[in-house]
Amino acid sequence: MTKHMITRIPDMLFGADYNPEQWDAETISQDIALMVEAGVNIVTLPVFSWSRIEPEFNSFDFQWLDDVIEKLWEANISIDLATATATPPAWLVREHPEMLPVNRDGIRLEFGSRQSYCPSSLIWREHCARMATKMVERYAEHPAIVMWHVSNEYGDHISRCYCEESSRDFRKWLQSRYQTVDALNRAWGTTSWGQIYSSFDQIKAPTIAPGPINPSQTLDFDRFSSDALLELFRVEVDVIRSHNSSTPITTNFMSFFKDLDYWTFADLEDVVSDDAYPDPSDPNAYLDAALNYSLMRSLKNQPWLLLEQAPSAVSWRELNAPKPPGTMRLFSMQAIAHGSDGVMYFQWRAGRFGTEKFHSAILGHRGTQSRTWRECSALGNELKNLSELVGTKVSTPIAMLADWNSRWALGTPEAMPSEAFNWMDLAKSWNSALASQGLQVDIVRPQTDMIAYKVLLVPNAYLIDSITSEFLKSFVSAGGIAVVGPFSGVVDENDHVHFGGAPGPISELLGISVDEWWPIVDGQHELVELDGLQFNVSRWSEWVELGTATNLGIYISGHLKGKPSVTTNKFGKGIAIYVSADVDANGLDAIFRHVVKAANIQSLCDRVPSGLDMTIRSDGKQDYLIAVNFSDVPSQLPTWVTGLELCTQQHLGENSHVGAQDVVIVKLENNHQWS
Ligand code: GLA
């Protein structure tokens, strides 16, 4: 069995962010005793504590942190040790006000919140390296430290900075990408709207202009800004690795956060971790959460860690609904079902002051009287039964492409055929339709080895460069089935439209060409026919011309009546399907049923009841079926599911159920065969 990447803890990780600097010694001792009672085996600290550790330049106070670490370790609690660089101390900002970020409106953002830094600031990077060095020199050898936690949610508050230093850094980045200003002019198409540059010095970060900003420039600014935070991350990763190579490094992600290309961040770290805050007032939140977790387990193709979730309500939505009784357990088990090797929270103890004083915690303001305490401590103890899942992976023969460059390129909506077109919405609806057939996706990028996959879903790939087109073609020609969604193959890596129109370099693969995009007015819909059934399409449709492809479906209403809507084309040993519209859930279901049958994939069951999330984790030899039932009624499990249920340690026979708002984790007697 693949074992935990955090090798010193053989069990599911269970713990929380802890802010001991907000509490006195007596409370800290109480906290640690309660952590033991709740089954906590890891805590994250000191994320926001730079100003407490170094109250003045070069004057350090580590004693309080030493004491907490010792006490935790005496209680056998390990530590995900933050480098404390999530936010700078006031003295640093006052000494170097130029390191404060500037927003798009040109306003320099004041100290008094968090993340008060420009990602490109050399002063900030220098001080982060200095702080990380101090932390690593002091604590690298401590047996409690099982993971390094660098910064916190990069880009959460500041992912794009428009200050002079960012502009300088952007120019440097552009010079290294293009070498000459002529090459940049070509890439940015500056002959449009008269924007030709005669020197790199004339370029600034794209703030606000009289009209929409050149989309090629915006695309490069998105790439640069993601890279700027990546470079900041690299500064600390290099420091840690140069002192201590064996302790894994993580930085906590924010699910499918658009602003940062998480593939590049994951390449730099050892453990992928995510902060997941599904909205308890959204009954479909579990479906989107599943897609986020697909990304997390795929970024390094290994188990990941749910590093933060809310015990109940958050404090940053317009309305912060609590998690109803039992829901936190379900969301936690769902993360485990999708490959997390633990469950951690923001936060251990609710603060009495500050911006997050109304954010839930394991220990709320009522302490152990609170419902969150009862539910969290029960879960911590329940997870002790799941150690054998640690290191196992979710397996699926279906992949979905996620390319940040393409997402960013879609990012000038005011210059698109429709502002309503959105990659994330399509990805979610495609994933949900597939999940309702008992199937999950892994997320892939063009570099991914596709040997394990039979189907590749591409809800949209607006930007297709030569690497992506080769990736798609070689997958299909080797026998795979690709399903490509609307508005794909439109532009190249510079956001220049492909000659001959969409789908550009994959026209031959799909056997079609697109004559015109036909966006659908908000609130209206058209109809398509597939397999003799009618389905709605909204927001988007296209005038498609057949080449070598044949029709799977046609439009049966509106201006496109009688034209192809869904097409299929043989290419090499495989098949390439094109879906030219934003098809409703039932239509997607019909398309995917066709695909799953053609690929000869055996899903977990024919139709997953609404509210049920079902996955398989496996070590390659032993499969575990995990069914999490978010609905208010019991759900029938597939008849073939039998084996030992890990939470109750009871044998589960054929035709069993998972109760309403409950979970079963079955060590299967018969492994599932995907084909
Ligand atoms: C994020 C941050 C935490 C905290 C939580 C609140 O995940 O990393 O510091 O602010 O949000 O939900």
Residues whose N, C-alpha, C, O or C-beta is under 5 A from the ligand:
A	BS01	GLA	N152 E153 D275 E308 V314 F346
